[in-house]
Amino acid sequence: MNRILSLASCFALFLCFEGALGKTLNIHLPDAPATLDWNGMVTNPEAPIIGLLQEGLYGFDPVSRKLMPLLAEGVKKSKDLREYTFTIRKDAKWSDGRPVTSHDFVDSWLRLLSPQSTSLYLYYLNDVEGARAYHQKEGLSGESVGLKAPDDRTLIVKLTRPVPDWEKTPTFWPFFPIRKDAIEKFGDHFWRPGVLLSTGAFVLESSEPGKRMTLKRNPFYPKGRSNVDQVEVYFDHDLKAAEERFRSGFFHYLQFLPPERLSGLKPSKSLLQPPLYRNHMLVANAKKYPMSIRDFRAAVMRAIDTSDLNEGKEIALAPSRNMIAAPLEGSEIQILDRADPAEAKRLLKASGVVLSKKFTIRIMTRMGEPFQSIGKRIQHQIQSSLGFPVELASLHPKEFSAYASLNEFDLIMVYWNAKLPEPEDFLLAYGSQSTNRRLQFESAVFDREVGLGMLERSKAAALKHFTEAQKEFLLKERVLLPLVDEKATVLRSPKIRNLKFNFMGFPDLKDVILAD
């Protein structure tokens, strides 16, 4: 009996000692999130934080990129691929200890689809029965949507057409579950510190608006191998100051580096370049004169040499070949033609656009890098080749999202992070059904070819359709110009191990270990 008590005492002491070993990880982000409401958030400042706080039914392994179950135990698909039945894990819990249920997913997705929703990612649910009608028409019952929760652990999704591997769709943050009771109790404050309930590895402990957030380990989430119990997230636009704090040992890794550093970095043990599926695109506002004139759009696009946009020769940037970002399959296909200033001048003349003394066009982009350096190169190239002034408007990310919706720009520089690691994700964002499209142009040919490609089982056959779709926008209509593909670049301290990033460039800290 004494021996049993002694063993129990030792075990208790071990647990205390284990807890005492918990370490704090310090990380840097340039911008503070405006919201942590994952149904409605849009910009990248929010996503890295949500990825630490919440999980979905499935996710992608950050190393292998293979699909893996998270809050789901598994999924069964009907033979016609029009019905998906997910089973929620028995041990999946919220940070207050309440089990995660199938109703939490139905509540989340109906909230996302509601007529009041302003989410830019609604179109990912376009294939769900009744989803579009529910969003577009007030007064419809949630029962009209193909989302059912017959019991706490069963989620049934009914689709309007066969969709292979639809279980990949809810890996994306808008489709994480919500706690309806928390929203009813706290309203728009449900995501505040001390209130927000989590399903992921961490919970939001406290926040100094615009300066810092403190995340603590979720007591109901499996800890795994990590010895990190707290994450301190510091927000600062000054990338040089952030690098100095990394060099001093304060930050354990640095993901956002000053541009001049990116041109001088060389491969080393401290440098990580995990796969990142992100590209930058120049989009013409085809509803606004003079961009409404096809030959004028073509003149502008042919004046831009995308191979000359990386002025500092940053290791993080490479010229795009098409709309699909490297290293995804299909990104290697050369669709873009070369810049041709002489042809650009001929097209400008053919457009019939009169260049008065007050004539100018405006390019809208974000503040910071690489947006401004790329924007300045584009501005210079257009002015040099075509001879009219170009105004560059660089806006804060929050202002950018607001002004982009007003459609007052002539050209807009956007970037796209793949929400799913599939080539079609870079095309669907510009299709007529997208709710996140900055493109003021629709093409039945583009939509048809993308749709046909998505039904193909053969990747080679799918890419043929995707190539034809891109030719419609890039060569025939000249409404888009892919600029550069971006690569992830991370400096890590020798003290940190098991640091991983997903294909969107967001950290996965579940298994991080910090050495003394």
Buried (B, 14 or more C-beta within 10 A) or exposed (E): EEEEEEEEEEEEEEEEEEEEEBBBBBBBBBBBBBBBBBBBBBBBBBBBBBBBBBBBBBBBEBEEEEBEBBBBBEBEBEEEBBBBBBBBBEEBBBBEEEBBBBBBBBBBBBBBBBEEBEBBBBBBBBBBBBBBEBBEEEEBEBEEBBBBBEEBBBBBBBBBEBBEEBBBBBBBBBBBBBBBEBBEEBEEEBBEBEEBBBBBBBBBBEBEEEEBBBBBBBEBBEBEEBBBBBBBBBBBEEBEEBBEBBEEEBBBBBBBBBBEBBBEBEEEEBEBBBBBBBBBBBBBBBEBEBBBBBBBBBBBBBBBBBEEBBBBEBBBBBBBBBBBBBEBBBBEBEBBEEBBBEBBBBBBEBBEBEEEEEEEBBBBBBBBBBBBBBBBBBBBBBBEBBEBBBEBBBBEBEBBBEBBEEEEBBBBBBBBBBBBBBBBBBBBBBBEBBBBBBBBBBBEBBBBBBBBBBEBEEEEEBBBBBBBBBBBBBEEBBBBBBBBBBBBBBBBBEBBBBBBBBBBBBBBBBBBBBEE
